[in-house]
Amino acid sequence: GQAGPPPLHGLQLHVPGVWGGTAPLRIRYVLPRGATAAIRVLDVTGRQVRAFPVDPPSSGGGSVEWDLRGERGERAPAGVYFVQLIAGEEAQSRKVVLLAR
């Protein structure tokens, strides 16, 4: 069998696949040392719901918390979202389903 694609130079994104309740969603990431990046939350149509700047990590990893709200403070409705980690020309995406709350 063939191996999967090579890892993206240490770029890693970790989010739960399903999220319920009202607690903030913790988005964990790993970046190459000194890399600058951004995390975006997109709805199922690809529209940006929220963006988080990511400071270059000294230890290689960190996290941000999404309070389940959009840029203007409105609550994100239940549904499918994509969390995207972008560093330079590389990106990783993970799907998360927000349950009704």
C-alpha positions in Angstrom: 0.0 0.0 0.0 1.0 3.6 -0.5 1.8 5.9 2.4 -0.3 9.0 2.8 1.0 12.5 1.9 4.0 13.7 3.9 3.2 15.8 7.0 3.2 19.5 6.4 6.4 20.5 8.1 5.0 20.0 11.6 1.7 21.9 10.9 -1.0 20.2 13.1 -4.5 21.2 13.9 -6.6 19.5 16.6 -10.4 20.1 17.2 -13.2 17.9 18.4 -15.3 16.5 15.6 -18.6 17.2 17.4 -19.2 20.0 20.0 -22.3 20.6 22.1 -23.1 22.9 24.9 -22.1 26.5 25.5 -18.4 26.1 26.6 -15.8 27.6 24.2 -14.3 25.3 21.7 -10.6 24.8 22.2 -8.6 24.8 19.0 -5.1 23.3 19.5 -2.3 23.7 17.0 1.4 22.9 16.4 3.5 25.1 14.1 7.2 25.0 13.1 9.2 27.2 15.5 8.8 30.9 14.6 6.1 30.4 12.0 3.3 33.0 11.8 -0.2 31.7 11.2 -3.9 32.4 11.4 -6.8 30.2 12.4 -10.1 30.8 10.6 -13.6 29.3 11.3 -15.7 29.0 8.2 -19.3 28.0 7.8 -20.4 25.2 5.4 -20.6 27.8 2.5 -17.0 28.9 3.1 -17.9 32.2 4.6 -15.5 33.3 7.4 -17.3 33.3 10.8 -14.3 34.1 12.9 -10.5 34.6 12.6 -7.8 34.3 15.2 -4.2 35.6 14.8 -1.7 33.2 16.0 1.5 34.4 17.6 4.7 32.6 16.6 5.0 29.9 19.3 8.3 29.6 21.2 7.4 26.0 22.1 5.9 25.0 18.8 2.3 24.7 19.9 -0.6 26.6 21.5 -4.3 27.0 21.5 -7.1 29.5 21.0 -10.7 29.4 22.3 -13.6 30.0 20.0 -16.5 31.4 22.1 -19.0 30.1 19.4 -19.7 33.6 18.2 -19.1 35.4 15.0 -16.9 38.5 14.4 -19.8 40.8 15.5 -20.6 38.8 18.6 -23.6 36.9 17.2 -24.0 33.3 18.3 -23.0 30.8 15.6 -26.0 28.5 14.8 -25.8 24.8 15.0 -24.3 23.2 11.9 -21.1 22.2 10.2 -18.1 24.4 10.4 -14.5 24.1 9.2 -11.5 25.2 11.3 -8.6 26.2 9.1 -5.0 26.7 10.2 -3.0 28.7 7.6 0.8 29.1 7.9 2.5 30.7 4.8 1.3 28.7 1.8 0.3 25.7 3.8 -3.1 25.0 5.4 -5.0 22.3 7.2 -8.7 22.1 7.8 -10.8 20.1 10.2 -14.6 19.7 10.3 -16.5 20.3 13.5 -20.3 19.9 14.0 -21.9 22.3 16.4 -24.9 20.7 18.0 -28.0 22.7 19.0 -27.6 24.4 22.3 
